[in-house]
Structures are given as structure tokens and as C-alpha cells.
Amino acid sequence: METRTWSAATAEDYVSLIGKNVISRDGETLGEIKELVRPNTQSAVGSGGHFFHFKPGLMKSWFGGLDDAYLPEAAITSVTEDAVVIDLTEDQIREHRWDVPTEIVRPGA
């Protein structure tokens, strides 16, 4: 399984992550990316301002009990064929806020 460091160069790079599992540094599957959400400001591709909506499922308690969590682009360290890897442990995940970011726009809105 090929692993590569991820950084977006095109809008398609963002879309290519939809459907991939989110994996913690601990190797835990956190959920599947459902959609891309972008900031309500002009944010350049690769700027770190985009988010990915996912549902935490069994790891819901790690995300403060949220049914919907938002992964910031900047948290992604690498991508495999079917997974997005973030460099955060369970304890670090529990310390962050994962609710809907302010000032976002859903595609097509």
C-alpha cells in the first residue's frame, strides 16, 4: 500500500479524499470522509483552510459525542489508497474542537 504526504495542488485533490477512512496516529479508524467544506473566504488550494466532514461512528466519544465532525486540512499528514492519516493520538483528538467550523460554504451552496 503506497503512502504519500498529502498537499492539495488542485481542487480535484480535495475531492479525491471523499470516501476515504480517517486514521489516527494510533491506527484507529475514526470515520469516513463524506464531503468537502470550504471556508467562506477566498482560500487558495493547499492553504490549509478547507475541512472534511466525517461521521466518527464508534469513536464518537473521542469527538465530544458529535455525530458530525470536521477534519481540518492541516491535520492530514499522509494519504494511502483508501485512508487519510492524521498525526493525532486519542488524547490529542479529545483536546480539539471538531464541530462545524464558522464561515464555511458547502459545495454548490
C-alpha positions in Angstrom: 0.0 0.0 0.0 1.6 3.2 -1.1 1.6 6.1 1.3 2.3 9.7 0.3 2.5 13.0 2.0 -0.6 15.0 1.1 -0.9 18.5 0.0 -3.5 19.8 -2.4 -2.4 21.2 -5.7 -5.8 21.2 -7.4 -9.5 21.2 -6.4 -9.6 17.6 -7.5 -7.1 16.7 -4.8 -9.6 17.6 -2.2 -12.4 15.7 -3.9 -10.2 12.6 -4.2 -10.3 12.2 -0.4 -14.1 11.8 -0.2 -14.9 8.2 0.7 -11.6 7.5 2.4 -11.3 6.5 6.0 -9.7 8.8 8.6 -7.0 7.0 10.6 -5.4 8.3 13.8 -1.7 8.1 14.6 -2.7 5.2 16.9 -4.0 3.3 13.8 -7.7 3.7 14.8 -10.3 4.2 12.1 -12.2 7.3 13.0 -14.8 7.5 10.3 -15.2 8.0 6.5 -14.9 11.4 4.8 -18.4 12.3 3.5 -17.8 15.7 1.9 -15.5 18.7 1.5 -16.4 22.0 3.1 -14.6 25.2 2.3 -14.1 28.5 4.0 -16.5 31.3 3.2 -13.4 33.4 2.2 -11.2 33.1 -0.8 -8.9 30.3 0.3 -6.3 29.1 -2.1 -5.9 25.4 -2.8 -3.4 24.0 -0.3 -3.7 26.9 2.1 -4.9 24.7 4.9 -8.3 26.4 5.2 -10.5 23.6 4.0 -12.3 21.0 6.1 -13.6 17.4 5.5 -16.9 16.4 7.1 -17.0 12.9 8.5 -19.0 10.8 11.0 -17.0 9.5 13.9 -19.1 6.3 14.4 -17.7 4.1 17.2 -15.1 6.8 18.1 -17.8 9.4 18.7 -16.7 9.9 22.3 -13.3 11.0 21.1 -15.0 13.9 19.3 -17.1 15.1 22.3 -20.1 13.0 21.3 -20.6 14.8 18.0 -22.4 12.9 15.2 -20.7 15.1 12.6 -17.0 16.1 12.9 -14.9 18.4 10.7 -11.3 17.5 9.9 -9.1 20.5 9.1 -7.0 20.1 6.0 -3.9 21.0 8.1 -4.3 17.9 10.3 -3.7 15.5 7.3 -0.2 14.1 7.3 -0.4 11.4 4.6 -2.8 9.6 2.3 -2.9 5.9 1.2 -5.1 4.3 -1.4 -8.1 4.2 0.9 -7.2 6.2 4.0 -6.3 9.7 5.2 -3.8 9.6 8.1 -3.7 12.3 10.8 -0.9 12.8 13.2 -3.0 12.9 16.3 -3.5 10.4 19.1 -6.7 9.7 21.0 -5.7 12.2 23.8 -4.9 14.9 21.3 -8.1 14.3 19.4 -10.1 14.7 22.6 -8.4 18.1 23.2 -9.5 19.6 19.9 -12.8 21.0 18.7 -14.4 19.1 15.8 -17.7 20.9 15.4 -18.7 22.8 12.3 -16.2 25.5 11.6 -17.5 29.0 11.4 -17.9 30.7 8.0 -17.9 27.6 5.8 -19.7 27.0 2.5 -20.8 23.6 1.3 -20.1 22.9 -2.4 -23.0 24.0 -4.6 -24.2 26.5 -2.0 
